[in-house]
Amino acid sequence: MIDGAKSKGATPIISSTTPNNPFEGVSKINYTPGRFVTYAKNAAAAKGVPYVDHFTASLLYYDKLGKGVTESYFPNDHTHTNAAGANAVAWAFLSALRCPSAKGVLSQYINSSGQGAGARCTAP
């Protein structure tokens, strides 16, 4: 799929999955990525395309918000967020676009709202 997109002149971008509720049953976030995060990162490296670490960016944002706020984003189950949670993971994606692994792709399109709100790479 990546080769096909490249052959058409597109710039493929691979993004990791977002985490489930990281505070479910615990008081401290475990930053160990699941296998699908690793698969995405390895695929991006193998094909030389930008990788957006949405998983880590989301966890960092959730950690900053704390357990109470984060848990309020998952009202029905540990996977699906409400609208406020969707905004949080969207903000995390915007921040992840600023990280070196994303190779600057799309960062030029972060508008003044994103720039002014401090969108920046927060990954370690």
C-alpha positions as CSV (number, residue, x, y, z in Angstrom):
1,M,0.0,0.0,0.0
2,I,2.8,2.4,0.9
3,D,4.6,1.7,-2.4
4,G,1.4,2.2,-4.3
5,A,0.8,5.6,-2.7
6,K,4.4,6.7,-3.4
7,S,4.1,5.6,-7.0
8,K,1.1,8.0,-7.3
9,G,3.2,10.9,-5.8
10,A,1.6,10.8,-2.4
11,T,3.5,11.1,0.9
12,P,2.4,8.2,3.1
13,I,2.3,8.8,6.8
14,I,2.0,6.0,9.3
15,S,0.5,6.8,12.7
16,S,0.4,4.5,15.7
17,T,-2.8,3.6,17.4
18,T,-4.0,5.6,20.3
19,P,-4.0,4.0,23.8
20,N,-7.0,2.7,25.6
21,N,-7.8,4.4,28.9
22,P,-4.4,4.3,30.5
23,F,-5.7,4.7,34.0
24,E,-8.1,1.8,34.0
25,G,-7.4,-0.2,37.1
26,V,-4.1,1.7,37.9
27,S,-3.0,5.0,39.3
28,K,0.1,5.4,37.2
29,I,0.4,5.1,33.4
30,N,2.4,2.3,31.8
31,Y,4.2,3.7,28.8
32,T,5.0,0.4,27.3
33,P,3.5,0.3,23.8
34,G,1.4,-2.6,22.5
35,R,2.4,-4.6,19.5
36,F,0.4,-2.6,17.0
37,V,2.4,0.6,17.9
38,T,5.6,-1.4,17.3
39,Y,4.3,-2.7,14.0
40,A,3.5,0.8,12.8
41,K,6.9,2.2,13.9
42,N,8.7,-0.7,12.2
43,A,6.7,-0.4,9.0
44,A,7.4,3.4,8.8
45,A,11.2,2.8,9.3
46,A,11.3,-0.1,6.8
47,K,9.6,2.1,4.1
48,G,11.3,5.4,5.0
49,V,8.1,7.3,5.6
50,P,7.1,9.6,8.4
51,Y,5.9,8.1,11.6
52,V,3.5,9.9,14.0
53,D,3.8,8.5,17.5
54,H,0.2,9.2,18.4
55,F,0.3,6.6,21.2
56,T,3.1,8.3,23.2
57,A,1.8,11.8,22.6
58,S,-1.7,10.7,23.8
59,L,-0.2,9.1,26.9
60,L,1.8,12.2,27.7
61,Y,-1.2,14.3,27.4
62,Y,-3.4,12.0,29.5
63,D,-0.6,11.9,32.2
64,K,-0.6,15.7,32.2
65,L,-4.4,15.9,32.6
66,G,-4.5,13.3,35.4
67,K,-6.6,10.3,36.2
68,G,-9.9,12.0,36.8
69,V,-10.0,14.0,33.6
70,T,-8.7,11.2,31.5
71,E,-11.2,8.7,32.9
72,S,-14.0,11.1,32.2
73,Y,-13.1,10.8,28.5
74,F,-14.0,7.1,28.5
75,P,-17.6,7.0,29.7
76,N,-18.7,3.7,28.2
77,D,-15.7,1.5,27.8
78,H,-11.9,1.6,27.9
79,T,-11.5,2.1,24.2
80,H,-13.9,4.7,22.9
81,T,-13.7,8.4,24.0
82,N,-16.4,11.0,24.2
83,A,-16.2,14.2,22.2
84,A,-13.9,15.8,24.8
85,G,-11.6,12.8,24.6
86,A,-11.6,13.0,20.9
87,N,-10.4,16.6,21.1
88,A,-7.7,15.5,23.5
89,V,-6.3,12.8,21.2
90,A,-6.6,15.2,18.2
91,W,-4.5,17.7,20.2
92,A,-2.0,14.9,20.9
93,F,-1.8,14.1,17.2
94,L,-1.1,17.7,16.4
95,S,1.7,17.8,19.0
96,A,3.1,14.5,17.6
97,L,3.4,16.0,14.1
98,R,6.0,18.3,15.5
99,C,8.3,15.4,16.6
100,P,11.4,14.4,14.5
101,S,10.0,11.0,13.6
102,A,7.1,12.7,11.7
103,K,9.9,14.3,9.5
104,G,8.1,17.6,9.4
105,V,5.2,16.3,7.3
106,L,2.1,18.4,7.7
107,S,3.7,20.6,10.4
108,Q,3.6,23.5,8.0
109,Y,-0.2,23.2,8.0
110,I,-0.6,23.7,11.8
111,N,-2.6,26.9,11.8
112,S,-2.2,29.9,14.2
113,S,-4.6,28.3,16.7
114,G,-2.4,25.2,17.0
115,Q,0.8,27.3,17.0
116,G,-0.5,29.7,19.6
117,A,-1.7,26.9,21.8
118,G,1.8,25.5,22.0
119,A,1.6,22.5,19.7
120,R,5.1,21.0,20.1
121,C,6.7,17.6,20.3
122,T,6.3,16.3,23.8
123,A,7.8,12.9,23.3
124,P,10.8,12.0,25.4
